[in-house]
């Protein structure tokens, strides 16, 4: 009788899911939200492009909340 070889693809998937779950629990435990982790400063010097106005800021704040 031939011995079955372990399925390494399945093991790596399970390992990745475990690590991802652990990372999400760690982020939740520290109280850091994704919005805070990825928050960047918007440049106000470029007058031709993106403008962050009061109503846009209030919309962004509503998403955080």
PyMOL Python script that loads the backbone (N, CA, C, O; Angstrom):
from pymol import cmd

cmd.read_pdbstr("""\
ATOM      1  N   UNK A   1       0.834  -1.168   0.000  1.00  0.00           N
ATOM      2  CA  UNK A   1       0.000   0.000   0.000  1.00  0.00           C
ATOM      3  C   UNK A   1       0.886   1.240   0.000  1.00  0.00           C
ATOM      4  O   UNK A   1       1.827   1.336   0.787  1.00  0.00           O
ATOM      5  N   UNK A   2       0.582   2.192  -0.887  1.00  0.00           N
ATOM      6  CA  UNK A   2       1.378   3.404  -1.027  1.00  0.00           C
ATOM      7  C   UNK A   2       0.910   4.456  -0.019  1.00  0.00           C
ATOM      8  O   UNK A   2      -0.286   4.680   0.166  1.00  0.00           O
ATOM      9  N   UNK A   3       1.890   5.092   0.627  1.00  0.00           N
ATOM     10  CA  UNK A   3       1.581   6.128   1.610  1.00  0.00           C
ATOM     11  C   UNK A   3       1.254   7.441   0.886  1.00  0.00           C
ATOM     12  O   UNK A   3       1.950   7.812  -0.059  1.00  0.00           O
ATOM     13  N   UNK A   4       0.209   8.141   1.319  1.00  0.00           N
ATOM     14  CA  UNK A   4      -0.186   9.401   0.695  1.00  0.00           C
ATOM     15  C   UNK A   4       0.789  10.515   1.060  1.00  0.00           C
ATOM     16  O   UNK A   4       1.239  10.621   2.201  1.00  0.00           O
ATOM     17  N   UNK A   5       1.104  11.339   0.070  1.00  0.00           N
ATOM     18  CA  UNK A   5       1.949  12.505   0.311  1.00  0.00           C
ATOM     19  C   UNK A   5       1.082  13.630   0.868  1.00  0.00           C
ATOM     20  O   UNK A   5      -0.064  13.788   0.446  1.00  0.00           O
ATOM     21  N   UNK A   6       1.608  14.412   1.807  1.00  0.00           N
ATOM     22  CA  UNK A   6       0.814  15.518   2.357  1.00  0.00           C
ATOM     23  C   UNK A   6       0.576  16.592   1.292  1.00  0.00           C
ATOM     24  O   UNK A   6       1.430  16.840   0.441  1.00  0.00           O
ATOM     25  N   UNK A   7      -0.576  17.210   1.357  1.00  0.00           N
ATOM     26  CA  UNK A   7      -0.942  18.272   0.415  1.00  0.00           C
ATOM     27  C   UNK A   7      -0.398  19.594   0.953  1.00  0.00           C
ATOM     28  O   UNK A   7      -0.988  20.194   1.851  1.00  0.00           O
ATOM     29  N   UNK A   8       0.725  20.043   0.402  1.00  0.00           N
ATOM     30  CA  UNK A   8       1.384  21.248   0.902  1.00  0.00           C
ATOM     31  C   UNK A   8       0.603  22.505   0.560  1.00  0.00           C
ATOM     32  O   UNK A   8       0.665  23.476   1.314  1.00  0.00           O
ATOM     33  N   UNK A   9      -0.125  22.527  -0.540  1.00  0.00           N
ATOM     34  CA  UNK A   9      -0.933  23.702  -0.878  1.00  0.00           C
ATOM     35  C   UNK A   9      -2.014  23.950   0.164  1.00  0.00           C
ATOM     36  O   UNK A   9      -2.260  25.090   0.559  1.00  0.00           O
ATOM     37  N   UNK A  10      -2.642  22.897   0.593  1.00  0.00           N
ATOM     38  CA  UNK A  10      -3.689  23.035   1.607  1.00  0.00           C
ATOM     39  C   UNK A  10      -3.090  23.487   2.927  1.00  0.00           C
ATOM     40  O   UNK A  10      -3.671  24.322   3.620  1.00  0.00           O
ATOM     41  N   UNK A  11      -1.942  22.946   3.279  1.00  0.00           N
ATOM     42  CA  UNK A  11      -1.296  23.345   4.528  1.00  0.00           C
ATOM     43  C   UNK A  11      -0.891  24.809   4.504  1.00  0.00           C
ATOM     44  O   UNK A  11      -1.048  25.515   5.501  1.00  0.00           O
ATOM     45  N   UNK A  12      -0.370  25.269   3.372  1.00  0.00           N
ATOM     46  CA  UNK A  12       0.041  26.666   3.301  1.00  0.00           C
ATOM     47  C   UNK A  12      -1.174  27.588   3.357  1.00  0.00           C
ATOM     48  O   UNK A  12      -1.093  28.677   3.927  1.00  0.00           O
ATOM     49  N   UNK A  13      -2.299  27.170   2.775  1.00  0.00           N
ATOM     50  CA  UNK A  13      -3.519  27.957   2.856  1.00  0.00           C
ATOM     51  C   UNK A  13      -3.995  28.048   4.299  1.00  0.00           C
ATOM     52  O   UNK A  13      -4.346  29.130   4.770  1.00  0.00           O
ATOM     53  N   UNK A  14      -4.010  26.939   4.993  1.00  0.00           N
ATOM     54  CA  UNK A  14      -4.449  26.939   6.387  1.00  0.00           C
ATOM     55  C   UNK A  14      -3.515  27.776   7.257  1.00  0.00           C
ATOM     56  O   UNK A  14      -3.961  28.471   8.170  1.00  0.00           O
ATOM     57  N   UNK A  15      -2.220  27.705   6.968  1.00  0.00           N
ATOM     58  CA  UNK A  15      -1.260  28.503   7.719  1.00  0.00           C
ATOM     59  C   UNK A  15      -1.484  29.994   7.469  1.00  0.00           C
ATOM     60  O   UNK A  15      -1.408  30.793   8.403  1.00  0.00           O
ATOM     61  N   UNK A  16      -1.760  30.376   6.218  1.00  0.00           N
ATOM     62  CA  UNK A  16      -2.002  31.780   5.885  1.00  0.00           C
ATOM     63  C   UNK A  16      -3.280  32.284   6.549  1.00  0.00           C
ATOM     64  O   UNK A  16      -3.324  33.417   7.029  1.00  0.00           O
ATOM     65  N   UNK A  17      -4.308  31.459   6.579  1.00  0.00           N
ATOM     66  CA  UNK A  17      -5.551  31.861   7.232  1.00  0.00           C
ATOM     67  C   UNK A  17      -5.352  32.048   8.728  1.00  0.00           C
ATOM     68  O   UNK A  17      -5.922  32.964   9.320  1.00  0.00           O
ATOM     69  N   UNK A  18      -4.560  31.201   9.333  1.00  0.00           N
ATOM     70  CA  UNK A  18      -4.288  31.311  10.759  1.00  0.00           C
ATOM     71  C   UNK A  18      -3.516  32.591  11.063  1.00  0.00           C
ATOM     72  O   UNK A  18      -3.837  33.305  12.013  1.00  0.00           O
ATOM     73  N   UNK A  19      -2.504  32.876  10.256  1.00  0.00           N
ATOM     74  CA  UNK A  19      -1.703  34.080  10.476  1.00  0.00           C
ATOM     75  C   UNK A  19      -2.549  35.330  10.246  1.00  0.00           C
ATOM     76  O   UNK A  19      -2.443  36.294  11.004  1.00  0.00           O
ATOM     77  N   UNK A  20      -3.385  35.325   9.211  1.00  0.00           N
ATOM     78  CA  UNK A  20      -4.253  36.461   8.933  1.00  0.00           C
ATOM     79  C   UNK A  20      -5.260  36.697  10.050  1.00  0.00           C
ATOM     80  O   UNK A  20      -5.523  37.840  10.424  1.00  0.00           O
ATOM     81  N   UNK A  21      -5.811  35.638  10.570  1.00  0.00           N
ATOM     82  CA  UNK A  21      -6.757  35.759  11.677  1.00  0.00           C
ATOM     83  C   UNK A  21      -6.100  36.284  12.928  1.00  0.00           C
ATOM     84  O   UNK A  21      -6.676  37.105  13.643  1.00  0.00           O
ATOM     85  N   UNK A  22      -4.903  35.817  13.194  1.00  0.00           N
ATOM     86  CA  UNK A  22      -4.153  36.290  14.358  1.00  0.00           C
ATOM     87  C   UNK A  22      -3.811  37.766  14.217  1.00  0.00           C
ATOM     88  O   UNK A  22      -3.896  38.519  15.187  1.00  0.00           O
ATOM     89  N   UNK A  23      -3.426  38.182  13.020  1.00  0.00           N
ATOM     90  CA  UNK A  23      -3.093  39.596  12.796  1.00  0.00           C
ATOM     91  C   UNK A  23      -4.320  40.477  12.972  1.00  0.00           C
ATOM     92  O   UNK A  23      -4.222  41.562  13.545  1.00  0.00           O
ATOM     93  N   UNK A  24      -5.467  40.032  12.493  1.00  0.00           N
ATOM     94  CA  UNK A  24      -6.673  40.852  12.629  1.00  0.00           C
ATOM     95  C   UNK A  24      -7.104  40.956  14.090  1.00  0.00           C
ATOM     96  O   UNK A  24      -7.608  41.999  14.508  1.00  0.00           O
ATOM     97  N   UNK A  25      -6.916  39.906  14.863  1.00  0.00           N
ATOM     98  CA  UNK A  25      -7.231  39.950  16.291  1.00  0.00           C
ATOM     99  C   UNK A  25      -6.277  40.904  17.001  1.00  0.00           C
ATOM    100  O   UNK A  25      -6.694  41.644  17.893  1.00  0.00           O
ATOM    101  N   UNK A  26      -5.018  40.895  16.621  1.00  0.00           N
ATOM    102  CA  UNK A  26      -4.054  41.793  17.240  1.00  0.00           C
ATOM    103  C   UNK A  26      -4.378  43.246  16.934  1.00  0.00           C
ATOM    104  O   UNK A  26      -4.247  44.105  17.806  1.00  0.00           O
ATOM    105  N   UNK A  27      -4.798  43.531  15.715  1.00  0.00           N
ATOM    106  CA  UNK A  27      -5.172  44.899  15.353  1.00  0.00           C
ATOM    107  C   UNK A  27      -6.419  45.319  16.113  1.00  0.00           C
ATOM    108  O   UNK A  27      -6.505  46.452  16.585  1.00  0.00           O
ATOM    109  N   UNK A  28      -7.379  44.423  16.235  1.00  0.00           N
ATOM    110  CA  UNK A  28      -8.607  44.746  16.955  1.00  0.00           C
ATOM    111  C   UNK A  28      -8.325  44.964  18.439  1.00  0.00           C
ATOM    112  O   UNK A  28      -8.956  45.813  19.068  1.00  0.00           O
ATOM    113  N   UNK A  29      -7.395  44.214  18.997  1.00  0.00           N
ATOM    114  CA  UNK A  29      -7.080  44.336  20.414  1.00  0.00           C
ATOM    115  C   UNK A  29      -6.380  45.651  20.730  1.00  0.00           C
ATOM    116  O   UNK A  29      -6.539  46.185  21.828  1.00  0.00           O
ATOM    117  N   UNK A  30      -5.613  46.177  19.792  1.00  0.00           N
ATOM    118  CA  UNK A  30      -4.911  47.424  20.056  1.00  0.00           C
ATOM    119  C   UNK A  30      -5.792  48.638  19.814  1.00  0.00           C
ATOM    120  O   UNK A  30      -5.431  49.745  20.216  1.00  0.00           O
ATOM    121  N   UNK A  31      -6.936  48.460  19.168  1.00  0.00           N
ATOM    122  CA  UNK A  31      -7.857  49.555  18.937  1.00  0.00           C
ATOM    123  C   UNK A  31      -7.491  50.416  17.752  1.00  0.00           C
ATOM    124  O   UNK A  31      -8.045  51.506  17.604  1.00  0.00           O
ATOM    125  N   UNK A  32      -6.585  49.976  16.903  1.00  0.00           N
ATOM    126  CA  UNK A  32      -6.198  50.744  15.727  1.00  0.00           C
ATOM    127  C   UNK A  32      -7.124  50.367  14.583  1.00  0.00           C
ATOM    128  O   UNK A  32      -7.260  49.192  14.242  1.00  0.00           O
ATOM    129  N   UNK A  33      -7.756  51.365  13.997  1.00  0.00           N
ATOM    130  CA  UNK A  33      -8.629  51.071  12.862  1.00  0.00           C
ATOM    131  C   UNK A  33      -7.833  51.152  11.573  1.00  0.00           C
ATOM    132  O   UNK A  33      -6.742  51.720  11.539  1.00  0.00           O
ATOM    133  N   UNK A  34      -8.382  50.586  10.526  1.00  0.00           N
ATOM    134  CA  UNK A  34      -7.709  50.601   9.229  1.00  0.00           C
ATOM    135  C   UNK A  34      -7.577  52.032   8.722  1.00  0.00           C
ATOM    136  O   UNK A  34      -6.575  52.378   8.096  1.00  0.00           O
ATOM    137  N   UNK A  35      -8.573  52.862   8.987  1.00  0.00           N
ATOM    138  CA  UNK A  35      -8.510  54.256   8.546  1.00  0.00           C
ATOM    139  C   UNK A  35      -7.371  54.996   9.228  1.00  0.00           C
ATOM    140  O   UNK A  35      -6.703  55.814   8.596  1.00  0.00           O
ATOM    141  N   UNK A  36      -7.139  54.727  10.496  1.00  0.00           N
ATOM    142  CA  UNK A  36      -6.044  55.371  11.207  1.00  0.00           C
ATOM    143  C   UNK A  36      -4.708  54.848  10.729  1.00  0.00           C
ATOM    144  O   UNK A  36      -3.742  55.606  10.647  1.00  0.00           O
ATOM    145  N   UNK A  37      -4.633  53.581  10.416  1.00  0.00           N
ATOM    146  CA  UNK A  37      -3.373  52.993   9.982  1.00  0.00           C
ATOM    147  C   UNK A  37      -2.966  53.493   8.610  1.00  0.00           C
ATOM    148  O   UNK A  37      -1.774  53.608   8.327  1.00  0.00           O
ATOM    149  N   UNK A  38      -3.932  53.794   7.749  1.00  0.00           N
ATOM    150  CA  UNK A  38      -3.638  54.213   6.388  1.00  0.00           C
ATOM    151  C   UNK A  38      -3.840  55.704   6.159  1.00  0.00           C
ATOM    152  O   UNK A  38      -3.824  56.159   5.015  1.00  0.00           O
ATOM    153  N   UNK A  39      -4.030  56.473   7.228  1.00  0.00           N
ATOM    154  CA  UNK A  39      -4.323  57.893   7.092  1.00  0.00           C
ATOM    155  C   UNK A  39      -3.112  58.649   6.544  1.00  0.00           C
ATOM    156  O   UNK A  39      -1.989  58.474   7.016  1.00  0.00           O
ATOM    157  N   UNK A  40      -3.355  59.472   5.562  1.00  0.00           N
ATOM    158  CA  UNK A  40      -2.291  60.269   4.967  1.00  0.00           C
ATOM    159  C   UNK A  40      -2.701  61.726   4.971  1.00  0.00           C
ATOM    160  O   UNK A  40      -3.886  62.051   5.046  1.00  0.00           O
ATOM    161  N   UNK A  41      -1.734  62.582   4.891  1.00  0.00           N
ATOM    162  CA  UNK A  41      -1.974  64.023   4.854  1.00  0.00           C
ATOM    163  C   UNK A  41      -2.227  64.455   3.412  1.00  0.00           C
ATOM    164  O   UNK A  41      -1.448  64.124   2.518  1.00  0.00           O
ATOM    165  N   UNK A  42      -3.304  65.187   3.186  1.00  0.00           N
ATOM    166  CA  UNK A  42      -3.641  65.666   1.849  1.00  0.00           C
ATOM    167  C   UNK A  42      -2.966  67.010   1.645  1.00  0.00           C
ATOM    168  O   UNK A  42      -3.085  67.906   2.480  1.00  0.00           O
ATOM    169  N   UNK A  43      -2.265  67.146   0.543  1.00  0.00           N
ATOM    170  CA  UNK A  43      -1.575  68.391   0.231  1.00  0.00           C
ATOM    171  C   UNK A  43      -2.578  69.435  -0.250  1.00  0.00           C
ATOM    172  O   UNK A  43      -3.410  69.158  -1.113  1.00  0.00           O
ATOM    173  N   UNK A  44      -2.490  70.628   0.311  1.00  0.00           N
ATOM    174  CA  UNK A  44      -3.384  71.714  -0.103  1.00  0.00           C
ATOM    175  C   UNK A  44      -2.707  72.649  -1.088  1.00  0.00           C
ATOM    176  O   UNK A  44      -3.323  73.629  -1.508  1.00  0.00           O
ATOM    177  N   UNK A  45      -1.463  72.387  -1.475  1.00  0.00           N
ATOM    178  CA  UNK A  45      -0.724  73.253  -2.390  1.00  0.00           C
ATOM    179  C   UNK A  45      -1.167  73.081  -3.835  1.00  0.00           C
ATOM    180  O   UNK A  45      -1.053  74.023  -4.619  1.00  0.00           O
ATOM    181  N   UNK A  46      -1.664  71.922  -4.210  1.00  0.00           N
ATOM    182  CA  UNK A  46      -2.080  71.652  -5.590  1.00  0.00           C
ATOM    183  C   UNK A  46      -3.491  72.188  -5.793  1.00  0.00           C
ATOM    184  O   UNK A  46      -4.455  71.554  -5.364  1.00  0.00           O
ATOM    185  N   UNK A  47      -3.632  73.343  -6.437  1.00  0.00           N
ATOM    186  CA  UNK A  47      -4.939  73.972  -6.591  1.00  0.00           C
ATOM    187  C   UNK A  47      -5.705  73.433  -7.791  1.00  0.00           C
ATOM    188  O   UNK A  47      -6.913  73.655  -7.882  1.00  0.00           O
ATOM    189  N   UNK A  48      -5.054  72.737  -8.713  1.00  0.00           N
ATOM    190  CA  UNK A  48      -5.729  72.228  -9.908  1.00  0.00           C
ATOM    191  C   UNK A  48      -6.373  70.863  -9.689  1.00  0.00           C
ATOM    192  O   UNK A  48      -7.274  70.485 -10.437  1.00  0.00           O
ATOM    193  N   UNK A  49      -5.936  70.128  -8.692  1.00  0.00           N
ATOM    194  CA  UNK A  49      -6.406  68.758  -8.513  1.00  0.00           C
ATOM    195  C   UNK A  49      -7.426  68.627  -7.399  1.00  0.00           C
ATOM    196  O   UNK A  49      -8.416  69.356  -7.349  1.00  0.00           O
ATOM    197  N   UNK A  50      -7.172  67.706  -6.531  1.00  0.00           N
ATOM    198  CA  UNK A  50      -8.080  67.330  -5.457  1.00  0.00           C
ATOM    199  C   UNK A  50      -8.189  68.448  -4.422  1.00  0.00           C
ATOM    200  O   UNK A  50      -7.178  69.007  -3.996  1.00  0.00           O
ATOM    201  N   UNK A  51      -9.429  68.772  -4.019  1.00  0.00           N
ATOM    202  CA  UNK A  51      -9.672  69.762  -2.973  1.00  0.00           C
ATOM    203  C   UNK A  51     -10.463  69.094  -1.860  1.00  0.00           C
ATOM    204  O   UNK A  51     -11.545  68.559  -2.096  1.00  0.00           O
ATOM    205  N   UNK A  52      -9.928  69.125  -0.655  1.00  0.00           N
ATOM    206  CA  UNK A  52     -10.653  68.583   0.484  1.00  0.00           C
ATOM    207  C   UNK A  52     -11.432  69.728   1.118  1.00  0.00           C
ATOM    208  O   UNK A  52     -10.858  70.588   1.786  1.00  0.00           O
ATOM    209  N   UNK A  53     -12.726  69.729   0.905  1.00  0.00           N
ATOM    210  CA  UNK A  53     -13.585  70.784   1.425  1.00  0.00           C
ATOM    211  C   UNK A  53     -14.257  70.306   2.701  1.00  0.00           C
ATOM    212  O   UNK A  53     -14.072  69.162   3.119  1.00  0.00           O
ATOM    213  N   UNK A  54     -15.034  71.181   3.316  1.00  0.00           N
ATOM    214  CA  UNK A  54     -15.684  70.860   4.589  1.00  0.00           C
ATOM    215  C   UNK A  54     -16.647  69.686   4.446  1.00  0.00           C
ATOM    216  O   UNK A  54     -16.692  68.814   5.314  1.00  0.00           O
ATOM    217  N   UNK A  55     -17.423  69.657   3.351  1.00  0.00           N
ATOM    218  CA  UNK A  55     -18.382  68.554   3.222  1.00  0.00           C
ATOM    219  C   UNK A  55     -17.678  67.230   2.934  1.00  0.00           C
ATOM    220  O   UNK A  55     -18.183  66.177   3.323  1.00  0.00           O
ATOM    221  N   UNK A  56     -16.533  67.254   2.267  1.00  0.00           N
ATOM    222  CA  UNK A  56     -15.768  66.025   2.050  1.00  0.00           C
ATOM    223  C   UNK A  56     -15.165  65.550   3.369  1.00  0.00           C
ATOM    224  O   UNK A  56     -15.184  64.354   3.660  1.00  0.00           O
ATOM    225  N   UNK A  57     -14.632  66.470   4.166  1.00  0.00           N
ATOM    226  CA  UNK A  57     -14.092  66.110   5.483  1.00  0.00           C
ATOM    227  C   UNK A  57     -15.171  65.510   6.372  1.00  0.00           C
ATOM    228  O   UNK A  57     -14.907  64.546   7.091  1.00  0.00           O
ATOM    229  N   UNK A  58     -16.390  66.064   6.338  1.00  0.00           N
ATOM    230  CA  UNK A  58     -17.469  65.516   7.160  1.00  0.00           C
ATOM    231  C   UNK A  58     -17.873  64.126   6.685  1.00  0.00           C
ATOM    232  O   UNK A  58     -18.246  63.276   7.493  1.00  0.00           O
ATOM    233  N   UNK A  59     -17.800  63.892   5.377  1.00  0.00           N
ATOM    234  CA  UNK A  59     -18.078  62.560   4.851  1.00  0.00           C
ATOM    235  C   UNK A  59     -17.022  61.564   5.315  1.00  0.00           C
ATOM    236  O   UNK A  59     -17.360  60.460   5.741  1.00  0.00           O
ATOM    237  N   UNK A  60     -15.759  61.938   5.239  1.00  0.00           N
ATOM    238  CA  UNK A  60     -14.694  61.057   5.717  1.00  0.00           C
ATOM    239  C   UNK A  60     -14.846  60.762   7.202  1.00  0.00           C
ATOM    240  O   UNK A  60     -14.639  59.627   7.632  1.00  0.00           O
ATOM    241  N   UNK A  61     -15.204  61.763   7.984  1.00  0.00           N
ATOM    242  CA  UNK A  61     -15.399  61.559   9.420  1.00  0.00           C
ATOM    243  C   UNK A  61     -16.569  60.627   9.690  1.00  0.00           C
ATOM    244  O   UNK A  61     -16.535  59.860  10.653  1.00  0.00           O
ATOM    245  N   UNK A  62     -17.600  60.678   8.861  1.00  0.00           N
ATOM    246  CA  UNK A  62     -18.744  59.782   9.064  1.00  0.00           C
ATOM    247  C   UNK A  62     -18.362  58.328   8.793  1.00  0.00           C
ATOM    248  O   UNK A  62     -18.946  57.411   9.371  1.00  0.00           O
ATOM    249  N   UNK A  63     -17.374  58.118   7.907  1.00  0.00           N
ATOM    250  CA  UNK A  63     -16.927  56.753   7.618  1.00  0.00           C
ATOM    251  C   UNK A  63     -16.121  56.172   8.761  1.00  0.00           C
ATOM    252  O   UNK A  63     -16.138  54.960   8.974  1.00  0.00           O
ATOM    253  N   UNK A  64     -15.422  57.007   9.494  1.00  0.00           N
ATOM    254  CA  UNK A  64     -14.602  56.532  10.612  1.00  0.00           C
ATOM    255  C   UNK A  64     -15.446  56.112  11.796  1.00  0.00           C
ATOM    256  O   UNK A  64     -15.031  55.256  12.577  1.00  0.00           O
ATOM    257  N   UNK A  65     -16.563  56.669  11.935  1.00  0.00           N
ATOM    258  CA  UNK A  65     -17.281  56.582  13.092  1.00  0.00           C
ATOM    259  C   UNK A  65     -18.167  55.680  13.658  1.00  0.00           C
ATOM    260  O   UNK A  65     -18.659  55.909  14.763  1.00  0.00           O
TER     261      UNK A  65
END
""", "prot")
cmd.dss("prot")
cmd.show_as("cartoon", "prot")
cmd.util.cbc("prot")
cmd.orient("prot")
